[in-house]
Amino acid sequence: MPTLAPEIIFYIDNFPVTNTILNTILVDGIIVGSVLYISKKITKLVPGMFQNIIELLVKGFYDLTETIAGKNTNKIFPFFMSFFLFIIIANWSGLILGSDLIGLKEHDGTKDHLIPLFRNASSDMNFTIALALVSIFATHILSFKTIGIKKYLSHYFSFNPINLFVGILDIISEITKTISLSFRLFGNIFAGEMVLVIIGGFLSFFVIPVPFIAFEIFVGLIQAVVFSMLTMVFMTMLMTPKHGEH
């Protein structure tokens, strides 16, 4: 049964390496490996199926970003695409057949149980909070660099009492954005893992849990889209001067 806290696999000095950290490294390896593979094949006159799929995916998401971000597309798109790819691979990695069968046996005093070597990183709240913080900090850095310090500060501070009050609410909303982004992703993925474990415990036939696995694949996709889309929208809003400034 999955626990809220990730399980520790080993230590490097006093630093605990958990199964969600190993999963994150695995996801990084998949992304880097795919990039290296595509970079070697991209010079071919006739691209393969894998390259075609990636190009269609990137083109579709770029066009989507352009309709929302406009002139800031080239600045926002790398973040949007990176978040999407990283989260969806992380989400789906927890559904790989047999991923929960590879691990370390541990005796808890009554019986042996298996600690999975790889656990979906999105089911670790530390991971989702860190991801949300990266999203928020990147948003503010892009805003500051794009519109300048004066227009950036105008989002939050003004001599107009009404605009000042709205600015204070915006500052509070930055905190709620972090909570919303992290808890939405964590809650959906962790709940999905719990459902699969419970269903798997009750059902003995492999073919029966397939609809539940398919549903979790869909949920993993939706959560990746939602997180990356919200990041894109937040970036677009904060990179646009407030109060009609240009």
Secondary structure, DSSP 8 states (H G I E B T S, - for coil): ---SS--EEEEETTEEEEHHHHHHHHHHHHHHHHHHHHHHHTT-SS--HHHHHHHHHHHHHHHHHHHHHGGGHHHHHHHHHHHHHHHHHHHHHTTSTTTTTSEEEEE-SS-EEEEES---GGG-HHHHHHHHHHHHHHHHHHHHHHHHHHHHHTTT--SSHHHHHHHHHHHHHHHHHHHHHHHHHHHHHHHHHHHHHHHHHH---TTTTHHHHHHHHHHHHHHHHHHHHHHHHHHHHHTS-STT--
